[in-house]
Amino acid sequence: MATEIEGSAVVVAETKQPHRLERKWSFWCDIQSKPKPGAAWGSSLRKIYTFDTVEEFWCLHDQTFQPSKLSPNADIHLFKEGIEPKWEDPVCTGGGKWSITINRKESLDLMWQETLMALIGEQFDEADEICGVVASVRKNQDKLALWTRTAANEAVQMSIGKKWKEIIDVTDKINYSFHDDSKSQRSVKGRYSI
């Protein structure tokens, strides 16, 4: 936009407003270099940053929060603000998670990015059912898990699972497990599969 003042052009800068998201999201990190005997799970879990604009998301994502940059035994989480990435959180306690195991770091980063964009962009019809996503970096294979709040609602979980599978563009089967099952059993079979 240009304005004339006594014959000379003056450029007036337009202020760009940030692109607000529907809700706030928080990144969390849990780096377990060597768990201490008797230490409670989650004792190394830390909230890193809460954001609510597209611009903040891209700045954070591009600079820091890519799973392949983390050391083995690290977990990175993106959860809705106000929800801790723990089974014990009141929002998560009756929920579960869709999971996929990944053998290539490049695939993990791409699936992570696509999932984050789908979450902050509100691409799921059942967005209120979703708590967040966890990328678990391990030495031999990694895991991506999409956490939801109402495990027993099979129709909703199947809808979320189908959409997520489309978003991360996989043909492999993904499984849904209840947090209650994971708490009581070391090896958990999925309750639902797509």
N, C-alpha and C positions, 0 to 999 in steps of 0.2 A: 504494500500500500504506500503510495507516495503522496506527499502533501506539498503544495507550493507556498513558500514564504518569501515574499519580496523577490520573486523571480528565480529563486534557487529551489531545487528539489530537496526535500528532507524525507528520509526513509523512516517510517514509523514501524517498529518491530511489533508483530503480533505475539502475544503471550500464548504459548501452547499449554493447554490444560492437560494434566495427566489422565490417562485412561483408567478410570476406577473399575475394579472388579466387583462382582456381585457380593463377594464376601472376603474376609481376611483369611490368609493362609500363613502357616508357620513352618519353617524348615527346622528340623531337629537332626542331631547327629549323635551316634553312639559308637565310639571307637574303643574296642576292647582289645588292647594290645596283649594283655595277659591277665585274664580274670583272676582277682584275688580270691583265695579260698574263703568261703563264707560270705562273700559280698553279694548283696541283693541284686537281682536282675534289674537293670535300668539305672544302677548307681552311677554309671558313666554317661547316661542320656542327658543331653543338653539342648535347650532351645537356642537356635542360632539367630534367627531373624524372622520377623513378621512383616508381611507386605500386603498391600491392597491395590497396587496399580500394575499395569502391564509393564511399564518402564522399569519398576523395581524388580519385577520377576526376571526380565531379560538381563538386567545388570548382574543380578545374583547368579542366574543360571550360567551365563557366559563366563563369569569370573571364577566361580567356586564350586557350585553344586552339581558336578558331573560324577557319577559313581565310579567311573574308570580311574579317576584321579585319587580315589581313596585307597588306603592300605587294606590288605585282607583283614577280615573280622570287623569290618566297619559297616554300620547301617546308616543310611540317610533316609529321612522321612519328610514328607510334605503332608501335613494334616491341617484340617480346618482349625482356625484360631479357637482356642478354648477346649480343644480335645487333645489330651496327651496320647502319644502312640504307645499305649499300654493296655493290656487286657483289662486291667483294673479300672480304667477310666469309666465312669458311669455310662457314657455314650457307647463305648466299645464292648462293655461286659456281656451283652446278649448277642454280640455280632460274630463275625468270622472274616475269612479272607479268600479271595481268588488268588492263586499262585501259579507262577511259571518259573521253571528252572532254565537258566541261560548259560551256554557254554562259551560265548564270545563276548568280550568286553564292548566291542563296537555295537553289538546288538543290544546290550544292556543300556548303553547311553541313548541309543535311538528310541528304544521302548520307554525308557524313563522320560525322555523329553516329550514324546507323543502323549504319554499318560498325564504328565504335568499340564500340558497345554489343554488337554480334554477336561481336566479337573477345573482349572482356573477359568476356562472358557465355557463352563457349564454345559458340556456336550452330552451328559448323561440325563436321560429323562427322569431318573430317580436320584437326582443330585443330592437331595436331603438325606438319602440312605448311605451315602458314601462318607467315610471318616477321613481317609487319606491313603497314601501309598508309601511303601517301604522298598528300598533297594538294599539288598544284603550282599555285600561284596565278600567273596570267599576265595581261597587259593585256587581251587579246581573248577568250581562252577558257582554262578551267582544266582540270586533269586529276586524276583519282583513280586510284590504282593499288594493287592488292592483291598483295603479293609472296608468293611461295611458294618452297619449298626444292627440289623435285624436278621440274624442267620436263619431263623425258622420260616421266614417268608420266602418260600422257594420260587414263586413266580417272579418276585422282584429280583432275587439273586440271579436267576437265569437271564433275565433281561439285562442286568448289569454285566454279567459275564459275557454274554454275546456281544454287547457293545464294546467292551474292553478288548475282547479278542479281535474285533474289527479294527479298533484304534491302533493296537500294537502290531497288527498285520501278521498273525501267526496261524498256522494250520494245525500245530500240535495241540493235543488235548490240554485244557487247563482244568484245575480242580478247585473246589470250594470246600474249606474245612471250617468247622465251628471252633471258636476260641475255647469253649468248654471242653471239647475233645482234646485240643492241643494241650490244655492245662493238665489233663489227667493221663495222657498217653504220650510216650516218646515218639512213636511212629504213628502218624494219623492218616487214615484213608479219607479221601475226599467224600463229602456227603453228596455233592452235585458235581457233574462234569459236563463240559462242552467240548 
